[in-house]
Amino acid sequence: MARKSRKNNILNENSVPKSKFTINTALYIRLSVEDNKNRGNSIEHQQILLRNFVAVNPEFHVVKTYIDNGKTGTNFERPAFQEMIQDIEAGKIQCVIVKDLSRLGRNYIDTGYYIQSYFPSYKVRFIALSENFDTEKEDSNNILLPVLNMINESYAIDASKKVREQAARDRKAGKFIGDKAPYGYKKSPDDCHKLIVDEEAANVVKQIFQWVLEGTSYDKIDILLNEANILTPGFYGKKKGLISSKKLIGQGYWNTFTIDKIVKSEIYTGDMVQGKSTKIGKKQIKTDKKDWIIVKNTHEAIISKETFEKAQQYRAEIAKKSKSKNKIPYTENVLKGKIYCQCCGKNLNRGREITKTKGEIYFFYCITNWRIKKGNCEGVRINERKLFQKILFLFNEKRNLFLEKEQYLQQQIQSMQKTWYCGSNNKLH
């Protein structure tokens, strides 16, 4: 007997009579890493189940199917889910259908909030097929909702614990654990826990170490890379299709932080170094070096251990010289992150000059030509004191305008009260 295609399991929607009244519906599908072991939760299976349901219930008009693949249910920071939320708030969605409650989420409090508060506030109906849950049906399992959500959360906690334990074992075995390989490497197509050299990016890493040993400053290295149009790790990952998040891609310019991170990374010597940070709550906290998990010679080296050590010694000497200088601490920068270059749009840095006659003089200036690329900006320099005077002038100007409006409104109120009082007396006569 010939095997039937699974696609045929989806009912033909044209065979079901259409309803005159339709509900704009979103089908939401989520598959986490731990769910991959359960074929019943596969994306394909969820699609079949949801499409079969709407096929025999023609009042549901599917606007879009939102799919979060490989996303945990313990939080709601998922791309497809957030897109669905935006469409709900835009009035495009009137109903959300999922395979079961755990597809929506495994966080007891937040899942309950969306079902019992958020969806009703936007008049959105919610249906979970496996539990026969429907917010518009009186006989739905509304009483069991908190219990079901608690069970789902407990499952997520247990699954998360098992994933962390397995990850810890893999790190100790020298296996790479991470979404994307470090710049200069790529994951082996045969083993995602094995790093192999990415020649194009590795050549850039080698050049950076060479410049450091030659005494080139990080600022100068930034300019050399930017002027040579070398893609930053974020933009290189985007080019390779490995990174899509705007936050991870960055602005496209090399900076001293990125250079320093590469120069200090022992992974380029062929040793696997992991566990530099740990997640506590929603924050990544740096761990002590003694707690790092280091396994020697797990992959091909890009930089020799001798070159790496020389680079660390050189940078340590520069840091020591910098600390040995007597430094007068800067005053507080109250405009930090609030002032930008009119020419290139970058944040303005705050600098200082110490003169014998005027003492400390603070100013804001654009570092684009010194840190990013020469000739990339006309250059801006603003005296901080003069800037403060200008800001105070604008504040006073606005304040005076508000005072004038306040006086005018007070006069109008008094006039209206007088008119009302006179009118009331006339009525009494």
Beta strands, then each sheet from edge to edge (+ up, - down):
strand 1: 23-31
strand 2: 60-69
strand 3: 95-98
strand 4: 125-128
strand 5: 133-134
strand 6: 185-188
strand 7: 191-197
strand 8: 272-274
strand 9: 277-280
strand 10: 283-286
strand 11: 293-295
strand 12: 349-355
strand 13: 359-365
strand 14: 381-383
sheet 1: 2+ 1+ 3+ 4+ 5-
sheet 2: 6+ 7-
sheet 3: 8+ 11-
sheet 4: 9+ 10-
sheet 5: 12+ 13- 14+
end
